[in-house]
Amino acid sequence: MASPAMTSSAQRLPLAGQLGLLAVLGSGALLGGALFFQYGLGLAPCEMCHWQRWPHMVAMVAGLAAFAASGNRKLATGLLPLVLLIVAVAAVAVTAGLGVFHAGVEYRWWAGPQACSGTIPTGLSPEELKKILFSAKMVRCDEPAWKLAGISMAGWNAILSALLAIVLGSGVSRLARTST
């Protein structure tokens, strides 16, 4: 249970600041988890894994800017915190969508990018085949490096990012209703 001092401190923080902090911490935790798996456990990310990281970085920057703007009297009364939070929600939704796409590639629901799925086009000359084989990346996008409860990291990123986007989106909706 939170202490009364912590509860009163959080209540003093404007809603835009709370949502900005949630965007920073939520996307930061997901990105931190990915980096832990990469550097702590030695699981090299594929190209699509990297795609999912960029929107988390955007959400963190937008959330941090919304948090900072909410603490400034001039900026807090304008639309800037709301716009920044909408950017954060959109970024988290994008990474959730990328996670769904990546998980679908891993589970063979659809084809992934040729650059990391291991498919080789037919009808190539020996020189073209050699060029493709020697330029192929070692980490494949269509093979999950790790699973928990049958769900890959990409799948977990999709699930957790979607939940974060829903929570942030509902908070932004509340903020928009109260600031107009």
N, C-alpha and C positions, 0 to 999 in steps of 0.2 A: 504494500500500500504506500502511496506517495505521501511524503510528509506535508503538513499544512503549508510550510514555507515554499516547497516546490510547487504545490497546487496553486497558491496565490501568485507565484511568479509567472507561471504559465498562463494564468487568467489575465494578468496584466499585459501580456504580449498580445498585440492586435491579431485578429484572425489572419490577415495577410502574412504577418510574421510567422504565425504558427504553421500556416500552409507552406510558406517558403522553407521553413526549417524541416518540415516533413519531407518536402521534395529533396532537400539536400541529404537528409539522413537516410531516406528510403532508397534513392538512387545510389547514394554512397555505399550503403550496405550491399546492394546487389553488385555494384562494380567492385567493391572490396572483396566480395566472395569470389568473383571471377578471377581477380588478381591473386587471391590466396590459392585457388586451384592451379593457377599458372605457375606462380613462383614458389609457393609453399609445397605443393604436391607434385609439381613438375608436369602437369597436363598442358601441353602446348595447345593454344587456341587455333581454330581454323579461321579462314577469311570471314565466314559468316558470324563467327563469335566476335570478331573485331567490329563488324557492322553493328552489333547489338550494344557495344560499349559507347559509341559516340553519342547516341541520344541520352544515355544516362549522364554523360558529361554536360550536355546542353541543359538537362533538367537541373543538375546541381548548380550550374552557373546562374540560370534563371531563378531558381529558388533562393540562392544566396542574395542575388540582387533584389528580389522581392522582400526578403527578410530585412535587408539594409534599408530599402526604400520605405518600408512600413515604420521604421524607427525615426524617419525624418518627417517633421511636421508638414513641410511644403510638399514633399513627394507622396506622403501617405494619403493626402486628401484627393489626389488626382487618380487617374486611371492607370498609372504606371505599375503599381503592384499587381493589379488585376491582369493587365496585359502580360506581365512577366510570368504570372502563375498560369495563365492560359498556355504560354509557350512551354512551361514545365510539364503541364498535363499532356500537351500534344507530343512532346518528346518521349514521355513515358509510354504513351499509347503507341508511338512508332516502334519503340524497342519491344513492346509486347507483340506487335504485329510481326516484327522481324523474328522474334522467338518462335511464334507459331509457324512461320515459313520454314525456319531452320529445323524445328522439330519434325515438320512434315517431310522434309528432305531426309532426315535421319530415319524416320519410320517408313520411308519409301512410298509416301502418299503421293508425291509428285517429284519431278526432277529438280535438282538444284543447279547452280551455276556450273558450267562445264569445267571451269578453272579449279574447282575443289571437290567435285563429285566423283572423279575417277572415270568418267565416260570418255571414250575416244571415238571420234567420228570415223565412219568407214570410208573407204575409197581414197586413202591418203597414199602419197608416194613414200618410198622409204625415207627420203630426206625430211618430209613433213612429219612423218611418224616419229622420227628421231628427235626433231625439234620439240614436238609436244611432250614426248617422254622425258627429255632432259630438262624441260622447263616446268614439269609438273611439281606441284607443291607436295610436301611430305604429309601434311596434316589434312585429312579428308573431312569434308563437311557432312558427308552422308554416313559417318560412323561415330556414334556417341562415345565420347571418351569416359563418361561416368554417368551412372543412373542411380536414382533413389526412388524406390517404390515403382520401378519400371518407367520412370520419367527422366529424360535426359536433362542436362543443365540448361539447354535451350528451352525445353519445355517448362522447367521451373522458372526460368527468366520470364517466359510468356505469362505464366500463371501469376507470379508475384508482381510483375510489372502491371498486369491488367488490374489486379486488386489495388495497387498503389494509384493507378490512373483513376479508378472509380472513386476511391476515397478523396483524392485531390480534386477531382472533378466535382464531386458533391460539395466539397468545401468552397470551391471557386464559385459554384452556383449560388451558394448561401451568401458569399461575399458580394457577388454581383447584385443580389436582391437588396442587400443592406446598404450598398454604397450608391444606389441610384435614387 
